[in-house]
Amino acid sequence: MPSTLFILNSAAGHGRAASVWDSFREEALRALPDAACIRTEGPGHAGDLAQKAVESGSKRLIAIGGDGTFSEMLNGVMRVPLEQRRTVALAALPAGSGCDLARHLSYPADHQGLLELIVRGAGRGMDVGKISYSGLDGSGRERHFINIAAFGLAGEVAHLIHRMGKKLGGTLSYALASARALLTARAKTLRLTADGLDISGRYHLGVIANTSSMGGGMLVAPQAVDDDGVMELVLVSDMSRLRLWMNFPGLYRGTHLNEQGISLRGIKTLKAESDETVYLNIDGEADGMLPASFEILPKAVTVLVPSKTGLPGF
């Protein structure tokens, strides 16, 4: 494996990822002579490529796609021991529909800035979420997330997006799917235990946030810190659909946390159960349902960030 591996999901962004790589290829390979790009061949392949690359000694892994592509790459990296994970830095060439991770990490939007980040960016530790949950077939599953894991409305939106696709782009597609879900929204009775504290009740939505945004720019946890060993739990209690509609725009401004019935608390673990069907959204993807348990793994991976916010040397 090369020292720098670009993992390209050609399908991301309705084919935009391939175009993004085409525009970067010549300069990237000139600046990083010992680099290569491999295209994924299907779901899960990015994780397999990432695992093999880390085990073979690669030092940089760059996901070309959206948050889903990065999340797959992350899960491959998390299969190897911590000592090996600490030798590799992860980054993204954002080319998908949401790209919330790049937004949270303040990645530059311009071509030259992104190239500079990949070639000379700094490495810093970043927390990772771990979730054990039920698959749609009832089987027990486990995976990791870098941005958010959510249940309730966000899970229903993710499943709706999975059926509809993202033909209108990430932000608009998520907004329309969210608006559609609000029309039939019904709070679910949930048994929740956060760091040993019983916070059970009726809720429309629960979001465990490691980073600040989801759904292509919804600032669900605007003050989230991704390396403090704590996840932000945002809960939306039972309220009328009208109030949900009225609070929805605040998600994009980060002002929803000022509204009655919406709470935020820092947690390290969460156990969530329900006698009703409650779907999950994991890093923007429809995947499974409750029951689920969540925990934070402090500084479990290294990510590339603009050099002024990290430690030079990667």
C-alpha positions as CSV (number, residue, x, y, z in Angstrom):
1,M,0.0,0.0,0.0
2,P,1.2,3.6,-0.7
3,S,2.0,6.0,2.1
4,T,-1.1,8.1,1.1
5,L,-4.2,6.3,-0.2
6,F,-7.2,8.1,-1.7
7,I,-10.4,6.0,-1.4
8,L,-12.8,7.1,-4.1
9,N,-16.5,6.4,-4.0
10,S,-17.4,7.2,-7.6
11,A,-21.1,7.1,-6.8
12,A,-21.0,9.8,-4.1
13,G,-22.7,13.1,-5.0
14,H,-24.3,11.5,-8.0
15,G,-20.9,11.0,-9.6
16,R,-19.4,14.3,-8.5
17,A,-16.8,12.5,-6.4
18,A,-15.1,11.2,-9.6
19,S,-15.0,14.7,-11.1
20,V,-13.5,16.1,-7.9
21,W,-10.7,13.5,-8.0
22,D,-10.1,14.2,-11.7
23,S,-9.5,17.8,-10.8
24,F,-7.1,17.0,-8.0
25,R,-5.3,13.9,-9.4
26,E,-2.4,15.5,-11.2
27,E,-1.5,18.0,-8.5
28,A,-2.0,15.5,-5.6
29,L,0.2,12.8,-7.2
30,R,2.8,15.4,-8.0
31,A,2.9,16.7,-4.4
32,L,2.6,13.1,-3.0
33,P,4.6,10.9,-5.3
34,D,4.0,7.8,-3.1
35,A,0.2,8.1,-3.4
36,A,-2.5,6.1,-5.1
37,C,-6.2,6.1,-5.5
38,I,-8.5,3.1,-5.4
39,R,-12.2,3.2,-6.3
40,T,-14.7,1.4,-4.1
41,E,-16.6,-1.4,-5.7
42,G,-19.6,-1.4,-3.4
43,P,-21.0,-1.0,0.1
44,G,-18.3,-1.7,2.8
45,H,-15.4,-1.7,0.4
46,A,-14.0,1.6,1.7
47,G,-13.7,0.0,5.1
48,D,-11.9,-3.1,3.8
49,L,-9.5,-0.8,1.8
50,A,-8.8,1.3,4.9
51,Q,-8.1,-1.6,7.1
52,K,-5.7,-3.2,4.7
53,A,-4.0,0.2,4.2
54,V,-3.4,0.8,7.9
55,E,-2.2,-2.8,8.4
56,S,0.2,-2.2,5.5
57,G,1.7,1.0,6.9
58,S,-0.1,3.8,5.0
59,K,0.2,7.1,6.8
60,R,-2.7,9.1,5.2
61,L,-6.2,7.9,4.2
62,I,-8.3,10.4,2.2
63,A,-12.0,9.6,1.6
64,I,-13.3,11.1,-1.7
65,G,-17.0,11.3,-1.2
66,G,-19.5,12.3,1.5
67,D,-19.9,11.6,5.2
68,G,-21.0,8.0,4.4
69,T,-17.7,7.3,2.6
70,F,-15.7,8.7,5.4
71,S,-17.7,6.7,8.0
72,E,-17.0,3.5,6.0
73,M,-13.3,4.3,6.0
74,L,-13.4,5.1,9.7
75,N,-15.0,1.7,10.5
76,G,-12.2,-0.1,8.6
77,V,-9.6,1.8,10.5
78,M,-11.3,1.0,13.8
79,R,-10.8,-2.7,13.2
80,V,-7.0,-2.4,13.8
81,P,-5.3,-1.9,17.2
82,L,-5.0,1.5,18.7
83,E,-1.2,1.5,18.3
84,Q,-1.6,1.2,14.5
85,R,-4.4,3.6,14.3
86,R,-2.2,6.3,15.8
87,T,0.2,6.0,12.9
88,V,-2.3,7.1,10.3
89,A,-4.2,10.4,9.7
90,L,-7.7,10.6,8.1
91,A,-9.1,13.3,5.9
92,A,-11.7,13.9,3.3
93,L,-12.0,15.5,-0.1
94,P,-15.7,16.5,0.3
95,A,-17.7,15.5,-2.7
96,G,-20.9,14.0,-1.3
97,S,-24.3,15.3,-0.5
98,G,-23.8,16.3,3.1
99,C,-20.1,16.8,4.0
100,D,-20.9,17.7,7.6
101,L,-17.5,16.5,8.8
102,A,-15.6,18.8,6.5
103,R,-17.9,21.6,7.6
104,H,-17.3,20.9,11.3
105,L,-13.5,20.7,10.8
106,S,-13.5,24.0,8.9
107,Y,-12.0,22.4,5.8
108,P,-11.3,25.0,3.1
109,A,-13.8,25.2,0.3
110,D,-11.3,26.1,-2.4
111,H,-9.3,23.6,-4.5
112,Q,-5.9,25.0,-3.4
113,G,-6.8,25.1,0.2
114,L,-7.9,21.4,0.2
115,L,-4.7,20.4,-1.6
116,E,-2.7,22.2,1.0
117,L,-4.6,20.5,3.8
118,I,-4.0,17.1,2.4
119,V,-0.3,17.6,1.7
120,R,0.7,19.8,4.8
121,G,-2.2,19.5,7.2
122,A,-1.7,18.9,10.9
123,G,-2.8,15.8,12.7
124,R,-4.9,15.9,15.9
125,G,-6.8,13.3,17.9
126,M,-10.6,13.1,17.5
127,D,-13.2,11.2,19.5
128,V,-15.2,8.4,17.9
129,G,-18.6,7.1,18.9
130,K,-19.3,3.4,19.2
131,I,-22.8,1.9,18.9
132,S,-24.2,-1.5,19.5
133,Y,-27.6,-1.9,18.0
134,S,-30.3,-4.1,16.4
135,G,-30.2,-4.6,12.6
136,L,-33.5,-4.4,10.7
137,D,-33.5,-8.2,10.7
138,G,-33.1,-8.3,14.5
139,S,-29.5,-9.3,14.5
140,G,-27.0,-7.7,16.9
141,R,-24.6,-5.2,15.2
142,E,-21.8,-2.9,16.1
143,R,-20.1,0.0,14.3
144,H,-18.5,3.4,14.9
145,F,-19.5,6.9,14.0
146,I,-17.6,10.2,13.6
147,N,-20.4,12.8,13.3
148,I,-23.7,11.7,14.9
149,A,-25.9,8.7,15.7
150,A,-29.6,9.5,16.1
151,F,-33.0,7.9,16.6
152,G,-36.6,8.8,16.2
153,L,-37.3,11.5,13.5
154,A,-33.7,11.5,12.3
155,G,-33.9,7.8,11.7
156,E,-37.2,8.1,9.8
157,V,-35.7,10.8,7.7
158,A,-32.6,8.7,6.9
159,H,-34.8,5.8,5.9
160,L,-36.9,8.1,3.7
161,I,-33.8,9.5,2.1
162,H,-32.6,6.0,1.4
163,R,-35.8,5.3,-0.6
164,M,-35.9,8.7,-2.3
165,G,-32.3,9.3,-3.0
166,K,-30.6,12.7,-2.9
167,K,-31.2,14.0,-6.4
168,L,-31.6,17.6,-5.1
169,G,-28.3,17.5,-3.2
170,G,-27.7,16.9,0.5
171,T,-29.1,20.0,2.2
172,L,-32.3,20.3,0.2
173,S,-32.9,16.6,0.1
174,Y,-32.6,16.4,3.9
175,A,-34.7,19.5,4.4
176,L,-37.5,18.1,2.2
177,A,-37.4,14.7,3.8
178,S,-37.4,16.2,7.3
179,A,-40.4,18.4,6.4
180,R,-42.2,15.3,5.1
181,A,-41.5,13.4,8.3
182,L,-42.8,16.2,10.4
183,L,-46.2,15.9,8.7
184,T,-46.8,12.5,10.4
185,A,-44.4,12.9,13.4
186,R,-45.4,11.0,16.5
187,A,-43.4,10.9,19.7
188,K,-42.2,7.5,20.9
189,T,-42.0,6.2,24.4
190,L,-38.3,5.6,25.1
191,R,-36.3,4.1,28.0
192,L,-33.1,6.1,28.2
193,T,-30.3,5.7,30.6
194,A,-27.5,8.4,30.3
195,D,-24.4,7.8,32.4
196,G,-26.5,5.7,34.7
197,L,-29.3,8.4,35.0
198,D,-32.9,7.4,34.0
199,I,-34.2,10.1,31.5
200,S,-37.0,8.0,30.0
201,G,-40.0,9.7,28.5
202,R,-41.8,10.4,25.2
203,Y,-39.5,11.9,22.6
204,H,-39.6,12.8,18.9
205,L,-35.8,12.8,18.4
206,G,-32.6,11.9,20.1
207,V,-29.2,12.9,18.6
208,I,-25.8,11.8,20.0
209,A,-23.5,14.3,18.5
210,N,-19.7,14.1,18.4
211,T,-19.6,17.1,15.9
212,S,-21.7,20.1,15.4
213,S,-23.9,19.4,12.3
214,M,-25.9,16.8,10.5
215,G,-28.1,16.6,7.4
216,G,-26.1,18.9,5.2
217,G,-25.8,21.8,7.7
218,M,-28.3,21.4,10.5
219,L,-26.4,22.8,13.5
220,V,-27.8,20.2,15.9
221,A,-25.1,20.7,18.5
222,P,-23.4,24.0,17.6
223,Q,-20.9,23.9,20.5
224,A,-19.9,20.3,20.2
225,V,-16.2,19.6,20.9
226,D,-14.9,16.5,19.1
227,D,-11.9,15.8,21.3
228,D,-13.2,16.3,24.9
229,G,-14.3,12.7,25.6
230,V,-18.0,13.7,25.8
231,M,-20.9,13.4,23.4
232,E,-23.7,15.9,23.2
233,L,-27.1,14.4,23.7
234,V,-29.9,16.5,22.1
235,L,-33.4,15.4,22.9
236,V,-36.7,16.7,21.5
237,S,-39.6,15.9,23.8
238,D,-43.2,15.2,22.9
239,M,-44.7,18.4,21.4
240,S,-47.3,19.2,18.7
241,R,-46.4,19.0,15.0
242,L,-47.0,22.7,14.8
243,R,-44.3,23.4,17.4
244,L,-42.0,21.0,15.6
245,W,-42.6,22.9,12.4
246,M,-41.9,26.2,14.2
247,N,-38.7,24.9,15.7
248,F,-37.4,23.3,12.5
249,P,-35.8,26.4,10.9
250,G,-33.8,26.9,14.2
251,L,-31.9,23.7,13.5
252,Y,-30.0,25.5,10.7
253,R,-29.1,28.5,12.9
254,G,-28.4,26.5,16.0
255,T,-31.0,28.4,18.0
256,H,-33.3,25.4,18.6
257,L,-31.6,24.7,21.9
258,N,-33.3,27.8,23.4
259,E,-36.8,26.3,22.8
260,Q,-38.8,24.7,25.5
261,G,-38.9,20.9,25.2
262,I,-35.4,20.7,23.6
263,S,-32.6,19.8,25.9
264,L,-28.8,19.2,25.6
265,R,-26.5,17.4,28.0
266,G,-23.0,16.0,27.8
267,I,-22.7,12.2,28.2
268,K,-20.2,9.4,27.9
269,T,-22.7,6.5,27.6
270,L,-26.3,6.1,26.6
271,K,-28.6,3.1,26.5
272,A,-31.8,3.5,24.5
273,E,-34.7,1.0,24.3
274,S,-38.4,1.1,23.2
275,D,-41.3,-1.3,22.7
276,E,-42.0,0.6,19.5
277,T,-40.1,0.5,16.2
278,V,-37.5,3.4,16.4
279,Y,-35.1,3.7,13.5
280,L,-31.5,4.8,13.6
281,N,-29.5,7.3,11.6
282,I,-25.7,6.7,11.8
283,D,-23.5,9.3,10.2
284,G,-26.4,10.2,7.9
285,E,-27.1,6.6,6.8
286,A,-30.2,4.6,7.5
287,D,-29.0,1.6,9.6
288,G,-30.9,-0.4,12.1
289,M,-33.1,0.4,15.0
290,L,-33.3,0.4,18.8
291,P,-32.4,-1.1,21.2
292,A,-29.0,0.5,21.1
293,S,-26.1,1.5,23.4
294,F,-23.7,4.3,22.7
295,E,-20.3,5.2,24.1
296,I,-17.5,7.6,23.4
297,L,-13.9,6.5,22.6
298,P,-11.7,9.5,23.4
299,K,-9.2,10.5,20.7
300,A,-9.6,7.1,19.0
301,V,-8.3,8.4,15.6
302,T,-6.2,11.1,14.1
303,V,-7.6,13.5,11.6
304,L,-6.0,16.0,9.3
305,V,-7.0,19.6,10.0
306,P,-5.7,23.0,8.9
307,S,-2.2,23.4,10.5
308,K,-3.2,26.3,12.8
309,T,-5.6,24.0,14.6
310,G,-3.5,20.8,15.0
311,L,0.0,19.6,15.6
312,P,2.3,19.8,12.6
313,G,4.2,16.8,11.5
314,F,1.8,14.5,9.6
